[in-house]
Amino acid sequence: MQRMVGLLLLIALGAYGAACLALYWMQASFIYYPPATPMFPAPRTATLAVPGAEVKVSERPRPGNRAVMYFGGNAEDVTMSLPLLDEAFPRHALYLLHYRGYLGSTGKPSEKANVADALALFDRIVAEHGEVTLIGRSLGSGIAVQVASRRPVKKLILVTPYDSLQEIAAAHFPYFPVRWLLRDKYESWRYAPRVTAPTLLLAAEHDEIIPASSTRQLLARFPRGVATMTVIGGAGHNTISEMPAYISALKD
């Protein structure tokens, strides 16, 4: 009987170990969902050469000192946000980054690569425009806050942001040691205290992906007086940009 129990325990441990290994090797497929086809044509597309890859940037050119950089969600074709951003920022040049492996960009996405590419794009844009506002949505909020912690941005807007992707993943996989397995943690809480630019957090009232507690925790990480939060009533995680109040918040 004891041998049987021991054998079953070994089988269970082996299966659990195999599941952990599979989760480790497949984690990128849980985080990044590159869209299969473009959803909206960009007025102009540029290519940014970065170490190991070439990333695509959808642009709406405008002369002048002001620009907006946009980092999208994990399954987003960022060009879909061009009409909305054009309405909200008619006097700004717009630059929307396609992560590695997304619609024309080469390479594989990762936190390290995405942040490095965002910093490279910022450095290119700020040399031309001077004042750069960052917008990061969902996954992209974790990229935007890291850039804002390292560069002199004009303003930071975080849409449906999280305190840490690691904590979100741990809640979805409670029986696995996610903190040990996850490579791309996107710990925004580490970088928020270093941000000095005026920051707006836009939360969805009925966000089914990012818990409200995670967004509130992130808000508390910023230095006093730096960040404010607006909750978009009636919005879900994927429908927030369809709400008139969202456009108004961006314009304000």
Secondary structure as a PSIPRED ss2 file (coil, helix, strand):
# PSIPRED VFORMAT (PSIPRED V4.0)

   1 M C   1.000  0.000  0.000
   2 Q H   0.000  1.000  0.000
   3 R H   0.000  1.000  0.000
   4 M H   0.000  1.000  0.000
   5 V H   0.000  1.000  0.000
   6 G H   0.000  1.000  0.000
   7 L H   0.000  1.000  0.000
   8 L H   0.000  1.000  0.000
   9 L H   0.000  1.000  0.000
  10 L H   0.000  1.000  0.000
  11 I H   0.000  1.000  0.000
  12 A H   0.000  1.000  0.000
  13 L H   0.000  1.000  0.000
  14 G H   0.000  1.000  0.000
  15 A H   0.000  1.000  0.000
  16 Y H   0.000  1.000  0.000
  17 G H   0.000  1.000  0.000
  18 A H   0.000  1.000  0.000
  19 A H   0.000  1.000  0.000
  20 C H   0.000  1.000  0.000
  21 L H   0.000  1.000  0.000
  22 A H   0.000  1.000  0.000
  23 L H   0.000  1.000  0.000
  24 Y H   0.000  1.000  0.000
  25 W H   0.000  1.000  0.000
  26 M H   0.000  1.000  0.000
  27 Q H   0.000  1.000  0.000
  28 A H   0.000  1.000  0.000
  29 S H   0.000  1.000  0.000
  30 F H   0.000  1.000  0.000
  31 I H   0.000  1.000  0.000
  32 Y C   1.000  0.000  0.000
  33 Y C   1.000  0.000  0.000
  34 P C   1.000  0.000  0.000
  35 P C   1.000  0.000  0.000
  36 A C   1.000  0.000  0.000
  37 T C   1.000  0.000  0.000
  38 P C   1.000  0.000  0.000
  39 M C   1.000  0.000  0.000
  40 F C   1.000  0.000  0.000
  41 P C   1.000  0.000  0.000
  42 A C   1.000  0.000  0.000
  43 P C   1.000  0.000  0.000
  44 R E   0.000  0.000  1.000
  45 T E   0.000  0.000  1.000
  46 A E   0.000  0.000  1.000
  47 T E   0.000  0.000  1.000
  48 L E   0.000  0.000  1.000
  49 A E   0.000  0.000  1.000
  50 V E   0.000  0.000  1.000
  51 P C   1.000  0.000  0.000
  52 G C   1.000  0.000  0.000
  53 A E   0.000  0.000  1.000
  54 E E   0.000  0.000  1.000
  55 V E   0.000  0.000  1.000
  56 K E   0.000  0.000  1.000
  57 V E   0.000  0.000  1.000
  58 S E   0.000  0.000  1.000
  59 E E   0.000  0.000  1.000
  60 R E   0.000  0.000  1.000
  61 P C   1.000  0.000  0.000
  62 R C   1.000  0.000  0.000
  63 P C   1.000  0.000  0.000
  64 G C   1.000  0.000  0.000
  65 N C   1.000  0.000  0.000
  66 R E   0.000  0.000  1.000
  67 A E   0.000  0.000  1.000
  68 V E   0.000  0.000  1.000
  69 M E   0.000  0.000  1.000
  70 Y E   0.000  0.000  1.000
  71 F E   0.000  0.000  1.000
  72 G C   1.000  0.000  0.000
  73 G C   1.000  0.000  0.000
  74 N C   1.000  0.000  0.000
  75 A C   1.000  0.000  0.000
  76 E C   1.000  0.000  0.000
  77 D C   1.000  0.000  0.000
  78 V H   0.000  1.000  0.000
  79 T H   0.000  1.000  0.000
  80 M H   0.000  1.000  0.000
  81 S H   0.000  1.000  0.000
  82 L H   0.000  1.000  0.000
  83 P H   0.000  1.000  0.000
  84 L H   0.000  1.000  0.000
  85 L H   0.000  1.000  0.000
  86 D H   0.000  1.000  0.000
  87 E H   0.000  1.000  0.000
  88 A H   0.000  1.000  0.000
  89 F C   1.000  0.000  0.000
  90 P C   1.000  0.000  0.000
  91 R C   1.000  0.000  0.000
  92 H C   1.000  0.000  0.000
  93 A E   0.000  0.000  1.000
  94 L E   0.000  0.000  1.000
  95 Y E   0.000  0.000  1.000
  96 L E   0.000  0.000  1.000
  97 L E   0.000  0.000  1.000
  98 H C   1.000  0.000  0.000
  99 Y C   1.000  0.000  0.000
 100 R C   1.000  0.000  0.000
 101 G C   1.000  0.000  0.000
 102 Y C   1.000  0.000  0.000
 103 L C   1.000  0.000  0.000
 104 G C   1.000  0.000  0.000
 105 S C   1.000  0.000  0.000
 106 T C   1.000  0.000  0.000
 107 G C   1.000  0.000  0.000
 108 K C   1.000  0.000  0.000
 109 P C   1.000  0.000  0.000
 110 S C   1.000  0.000  0.000
 111 E H   0.000  1.000  0.000
 112 K H   0.000  1.000  0.000
 113 A H   0.000  1.000  0.000
 114 N H   0.000  1.000  0.000
 115 V H   0.000  1.000  0.000
 116 A H   0.000  1.000  0.000
 117 D H   0.000  1.000  0.000
 118 A H   0.000  1.000  0.000
 119 L H   0.000  1.000  0.000
 120 A H   0.000  1.000  0.000
 121 L H   0.000  1.000  0.000
 122 F H   0.000  1.000  0.000
 123 D H   0.000  1.000  0.000
 124 R H   0.000  1.000  0.000
 125 I H   0.000  1.000  0.000
 126 V H   0.000  1.000  0.000
 127 A H   0.000  1.000  0.000
 128 E H   0.000  1.000  0.000
 129 H H   0.000  1.000  0.000
 130 G C   1.000  0.000  0.000
 131 E E   0.000  0.000  1.000
 132 V E   0.000  0.000  1.000
 133 T E   0.000  0.000  1.000
 134 L E   0.000  0.000  1.000
 135 I E   0.000  0.000  1.000
 136 G E   0.000  0.000  1.000
 137 R E   0.000  0.000  1.000
 138 S C   1.000  0.000  0.000
 139 L H   0.000  1.000  0.000
 140 G H   0.000  1.000  0.000
 141 S H   0.000  1.000  0.000
 142 G H   0.000  1.000  0.000
 143 I H   0.000  1.000  0.000
 144 A H   0.000  1.000  0.000
 145 V H   0.000  1.000  0.000
 146 Q H   0.000  1.000  0.000
 147 V H   0.000  1.000  0.000
 148 A H   0.000  1.000  0.000
 149 S H   0.000  1.000  0.000
 150 R H   0.000  1.000  0.000
 151 R C   1.000  0.000  0.000
 152 P C   1.000  0.000  0.000
 153 V C   1.000  0.000  0.000
 154 K C   1.000  0.000  0.000
 155 K E   0.000  0.000  1.000
 156 L E   0.000  0.000  1.000
 157 I E   0.000  0.000  1.000
 158 L E   0.000  0.000  1.000
 159 V E   0.000  0.000  1.000
 160 T C   1.000  0.000  0.000
 161 P C   1.000  0.000  0.000
 162 Y C   1.000  0.000  0.000
 163 D C   1.000  0.000  0.000
 164 S C   1.000  0.000  0.000
 165 L H   0.000  1.000  0.000
 166 Q H   0.000  1.000  0.000
 167 E H   0.000  1.000  0.000
 168 I H   0.000  1.000  0.000
 169 A H   0.000  1.000  0.000
 170 A H   0.000  1.000  0.000
 171 A H   0.000  1.000  0.000
 172 H H   0.000  1.000  0.000
 173 F C   1.000  0.000  0.000
 174 P C   1.000  0.000  0.000
 175 Y C   1.000  0.000  0.000
 176 F C   1.000  0.000  0.000
 177 P C   1.000  0.000  0.000
 178 V H   0.000  1.000  0.000
 179 R H   0.000  1.000  0.000
 180 W H   0.000  1.000  0.000
 181 L H   0.000  1.000  0.000
 182 L C   1.000  0.000  0.000
 183 R C   1.000  0.000  0.000
 184 D C   1.000  0.000  0.000
 185 K C   1.000  0.000  0.000
 186 Y C   1.000  0.000  0.000
 187 E C   1.000  0.000  0.000
 188 S H   0.000  1.000  0.000
 189 W H   0.000  1.000  0.000
 190 R H   0.000  1.000  0.000
 191 Y H   0.000  1.000  0.000
 192 A H   0.000  1.000  0.000
 193 P H   0.000  1.000  0.000
 194 R H   0.000  1.000  0.000
 195 V C   1.000  0.000  0.000
 196 T C   1.000  0.000  0.000
 197 A C   1.000  0.000  0.000
 198 P C   1.000  0.000  0.000
 199 T E   0.000  0.000  1.000
 200 L E   0.000  0.000  1.000
 201 L E   0.000  0.000  1.000
 202 L E   0.000  0.000  1.000
 203 A E   0.000  0.000  1.000
 204 A E   0.000  0.000  1.000
 205 E C   1.000  0.000  0.000
 206 H C   1.000  0.000  0.000
 207 D C   1.000  0.000  0.000
 208 E C   1.000  0.000  0.000
 209 I C   1.000  0.000  0.000
 210 I C   1.000  0.000  0.000
 211 P C   1.000  0.000  0.000
 212 A H   0.000  1.000  0.000
 213 S H   0.000  1.000  0.000
 214 S H   0.000  1.000  0.000
 215 T H   0.000  1.000  0.000
 216 R H   0.000  1.000  0.000
 217 Q H   0.000  1.000  0.000
 218 L H   0.000  1.000  0.000
 219 L H   0.000  1.000  0.000
 220 A H   0.000  1.000  0.000
 221 R H   0.000  1.000  0.000
 222 F C   1.000  0.000  0.000
 223 P C   1.000  0.000  0.000
 224 R C   1.000  0.000  0.000
 225 G C   1.000  0.000  0.000
 226 V C   1.000  0.000  0.000
 227 A E   0.000  0.000  1.000
 228 T E   0.000  0.000  1.000
 229 M E   0.000  0.000  1.000
 230 T E   0.000  0.000  1.000
 231 V E   0.000  0.000  1.000
 232 I E   0.000  0.000  1.000
 233 G C   1.000  0.000  0.000
 234 G C   1.000  0.000  0.000
 235 A C   1.000  0.000  0.000
 236 G C   1.000  0.000  0.000
 237 H C   1.000  0.000  0.000
 238 N C   1.000  0.000  0.000
 239 T C   1.000  0.000  0.000
 240 I H   0.000  1.000  0.000
 241 S H   0.000  1.000  0.000
 242 E H   0.000  1.000  0.000
 243 M C   1.000  0.000  0.000
 244 P H   0.000  1.000  0.000
 245 A H   0.000  1.000  0.000
 246 Y H   0.000  1.000  0.000
 247 I H   0.000  1.000  0.000
 248 S H   0.000  1.000  0.000
 249 A H   0.000  1.000  0.000
 250 L H   0.000  1.000  0.000
 251 K H   0.000  1.000  0.000
 252 D C   1.000  0.000  0.000
